[in-house]
Amino acid sequence: DARVTQTPRHKVTEMGQEVTMRCQPILGHNTVFWYRQTMMQGLELLAYFRNRAPLDDSGMPKDRFSAEMPDATLATLKIQPSEPRDSAVYFCASALQGTITEAFFGQGTRLTVV
Amino acid sequence: AQKITQTQPGMFVQEKEAVTLDCTYDTSDQSYGLFWYKQPSSGEMIFLIYQGSYDEQNATEGRYSLNFQKARKSANLVISASQLGDSAMYFCAMREGLEHRTGGFKTIFGAGTRLFVKA
């Protein structure tokens, strides 16, 4: 059963700490998206990658957020230092370029920064 | 610039009746795809239906159909025979560009509509 896997599912951390969220895209998918969902802003696209290269990270605060794909099976989103306003659900989604198809979402990481 | 507008923050529908969730979009691209996702209270995002900008027929998937009016730039979701399990947030999304475009494939989402199905 192919699915996008995100870890951790829940994370509570203190302000100022580093947070790393991980995503394993569906095997063979070459496009990976990071979204942030909050009550106020809804679903925001933070960044996306194709073939491990960042295509667009304009939605991501550059001073504290970074996104990488060390290899085709792992995408990471890092926040350093974290702030209470970063509290949100972070979704990873993957898709296959060249097919008109939906992006498959992971179950999300619920981040709470206190 | 891309933009997705869902004007209904919340909707109520009686069980077994049909309901239409509105979505309008704005893009200067000729090639794009429109999607609807369901997000139940458990939080996961579930794909429902897709419509391509060049598709001549409205997409259908079971009880879901997409009323695509290209000239009006609207892509409304119609759910027939509503069920209690349909109560959820529904998001309209758009992806600009097709595989022949470099730098495309960016998907943006509307604010969502919360649907309540009454027994």
Interface residues (C-beta under 8 A of the other chain):
Chain A: T31 F33 Y35 G42 L43 L45 Y48 R50 L55 D56 V89 F91 A93 A95 Q97 G98 T99 I100 T101 E102 A103 F104 F105 Q107 G108 R110
Chain B: G33 F35 Y37 G43 E44 M45 F47 Y50 G52 F91 L98 E99 G103 F105 K106 T107 I108 F109 G110 A111 G112
